[in-house]
Amino acid sequence: MKSITIKGSQRESVGKVATKALRNAGMVPCVIYGGENPVHFSAEERAFKGLVYTPEAHTVVIELEGGKKFDGILQDIQFHPVSDKILHVDFYNLDAAKEITMEVPVKVTGTSPGVLLGGVLRLNQRKLKVRALPANLPDFVEANISELAMGNKLYVTKLGTPDYKILHPDNTVVCQVRISRAAMKAAQEAAKAEKGAKKKK
């Protein structure tokens, strides 16, 4: 999985006054959980642009002054209800030997025969929850629709690799090719024409 680096400064003061002063200076208060003790730090709000405002999934390398470095994932983020400014970010510290659960986007590949015949592709799941070791986390889950005919569905059981586990029930539909009104009308007209031809015979 792709990684984004965020540079910050460790915080000693974590009270309301210090937190407010940070936000007024354009900084975002953050916490890293998952280690022996939580690590409080702050970083510039613009540093989160590539992590927050994107449909892609990323791991994070957090570099603090003094040479401290942490590998993590975004766990929670709080926005201001009016301005949408980032108020607070929580990260979870990754352990290379422990599996982690994370949502990753679904990437549709291939060309569906059903779509070529006028069907409409519907993506039921834009993201899927997966579990894997940090090194095996995928950038996306590929959903190949090359065999999807009109009216067919693609289930999670057809996706994934041995490197990670998809944490959804087997009957979860990832995408499907629905019959469009135009295709349905064409099929009805074709059926009528066939019926009329048989009567003439």
C-alpha positions in Angstrom: 0.0 0.0 0.0 1.2 3.5 -0.8 2.4 5.6 2.1 2.2 9.3 2.9 4.7 11.1 5.2 3.5 13.6 7.7 6.1 15.7 9.6 5.2 17.1 13.0 6.3 18.2 16.4 5.6 16.3 19.6 3.4 18.1 22.1 4.0 18.4 25.8 0.9 20.5 26.6 -2.3 18.8 25.7 -4.9 21.0 27.5 -7.7 23.0 25.9 -5.7 26.2 26.0 -2.7 24.7 24.2 -4.9 22.9 21.7 -6.8 26.1 20.8 -3.5 27.9 20.3 -2.3 25.2 18.0 -5.5 25.4 15.8 -5.2 29.2 15.7 -1.7 28.8 14.3 -3.0 26.5 11.5 -1.8 23.3 13.2 -3.8 20.1 13.8 -3.5 18.3 17.2 -3.0 14.6 16.7 -2.5 11.4 18.8 -0.9 8.1 17.9 -2.4 5.1 19.7 -1.4 1.5 19.7 2.1 1.8 21.4 3.0 1.6 25.1 1.7 5.1 25.6 -0.2 7.6 23.4 2.0 10.0 21.5 0.7 13.6 21.1 1.9 15.7 18.3 0.9 18.5 15.9 1.3 19.0 12.2 0.3 21.6 9.6 -3.2 21.2 8.3 -2.0 21.1 4.7 0.0 18.0 5.5 -3.2 16.0 5.6 -4.4 16.9 2.1 -3.1 13.8 0.4 -4.4 11.6 3.2 -7.9 12.9 3.9 -9.2 14.5 0.6 -8.8 11.4 -1.6 -10.7 8.2 -2.3 -7.4 6.2 -2.1 -6.2 4.4 1.0 -2.8 5.0 2.5 -0.6 4.1 5.4 1.3 6.9 7.1 4.8 7.6 8.1 4.9 10.1 10.9 8.2 11.9 11.4 8.6 14.0 14.5 11.4 16.4 15.4 14.2 14.7 17.1 14.2 11.7 14.7 11.3 9.8 16.1 9.4 7.9 13.4 6.1 5.9 13.5 4.3 3.8 10.9 0.5 4.1 11.2 -2.9 4.4 9.7 -5.6 7.0 10.0 -8.0 5.8 12.7 -10.3 8.8 13.3 -10.7 12.4 12.2 -12.8 15.3 13.5 -14.0 18.2 11.3 -15.4 21.6 12.4 -19.2 21.4 11.8 -19.3 24.7 9.9 -15.9 25.4 8.3 -14.9 21.7 7.7 -11.5 22.5 9.1 -9.7 19.5 10.6 -9.9 19.7 14.4 -8.2 16.5 15.5 -6.7 13.4 14.0 -6.1 9.9 15.6 -3.6 7.5 14.2 -3.0 3.8 15.1 0.6 2.7 15.3 1.3 -0.3 13.1 3.2 -3.4 14.2 4.8 -5.3 11.2 4.0 -8.6 12.9 0.3 -7.9 13.7 -2.6 -7.9 11.2 -4.6 -4.7 10.8 -8.2 -4.0 9.6 -8.7 -1.2 7.1 -11.1 -0.1 4.4 -9.7 0.1 0.9 -11.4 1.2 -2.3 -12.8 -1.1 -5.0 -11.3 -0.8 -8.5 -13.4 -2.0 -11.3 -11.5 -3.6 -14.2 -12.5 -5.3 -17.5 -15.5 -4.8 -19.8 -18.8 -6.4 -19.0 -20.7 -8.2 -21.9 -23.9 -7.1 -20.2 -22.9 -3.5 -20.3 -22.0 -3.8 -24.0 -25.5 -5.1 -24.6 -27.0 -2.0 -22.9 -27.0 -3.0 -19.2 -26.1 -0.5 -16.5 -23.2 -1.2 -14.1 -24.0 -0.5 -10.5 -21.2 -0.4 -7.9 -22.8 -1.6 -4.6 -19.6 -1.4 -2.5 -17.2 1.4 -3.2 -14.9 0.3 -0.3 -14.3 -3.1 1.4 -13.0 -3.8 4.8 -9.9 -6.1 4.7 -7.5 -7.6 7.2 -3.8 -8.2 6.6 -0.3 -7.7 7.8 0.8 -4.1 7.1 3.1 -5.2 4.3 0.3 -7.0 2.6 -2.4 -4.3 2.7 -3.6 -3.7 -0.9 -4.0 -0.3 -2.5 -7.4 -1.5 -3.7 -9.5 -4.6 -4.2 -9.8 -5.4 -7.9 -13.3 -6.3 -9.2 -13.1 -7.8 -12.7 -16.4 -7.5 -14.5 -15.3 -9.3 -17.7 -17.7 -12.2 -17.1 -20.7 -10.2 -15.9 -23.7 -10.7 -18.2 -26.9 -8.8 -18.1 -28.5 -9.3 -14.7 -25.4 -10.9 -13.1 -23.9 -10.0 -9.8 -20.3 -10.1 -8.5 -19.9 -11.3 -5.0 -17.0 -10.8 -2.6 -16.2 -14.5 -2.7 -14.8 -13.9 -6.3 -12.4 -11.2 -5.1 -9.2 -10.9 -3.2 -5.9 -12.7 -2.9 -4.3 -15.0 -0.2 -2.4 -11.9 1.1 -5.5 -10.4 2.8 -8.9 -11.4 4.0 -12.1 -9.6 3.0 -14.2 -9.0 6.1 -17.7 -9.2 4.6 -20.4 -11.9 4.4 -20.1 -14.2 1.4 -23.4 -12.9 0.0 -22.2 -9.3 -0.2 -22.7 -8.0 -3.7 -19.8 -5.7 -4.9 -21.3 -4.8 -8.2 -24.0 -5.9 -10.7 -25.2 -5.3 -14.2 -28.8 -4.2 -14.2 -31.1 -4.3 -17.1 -31.7 -0.8 -18.4 -35.1 0.5 -19.5 -33.8 0.8 -23.0 -32.5 -2.8 -23.0 -35.7 -4.1 -21.5 -37.8 -2.3 -24.1 -35.6 -3.6 -26.9 -36.0 -7.2 -25.5 -39.7 -6.8 -25.4 -39.9 -5.5 -28.9 -37.7 -8.4 -30.1 -40.0 -10.9 -28.3 -43.0 -9.3 -30.0 -41.4 -9.4 -33.4 -40.5 -13.1 -32.9 -44.0 -13.9 -31.8 -45.4 -12.1 -34.8 -43.1 -14.0 -37.2 -44.2 -17.4 -35.7 -47.9 -16.5 -36.2 -47.2 -15.7 -39.9 -45.6 -19.1 -40.3 
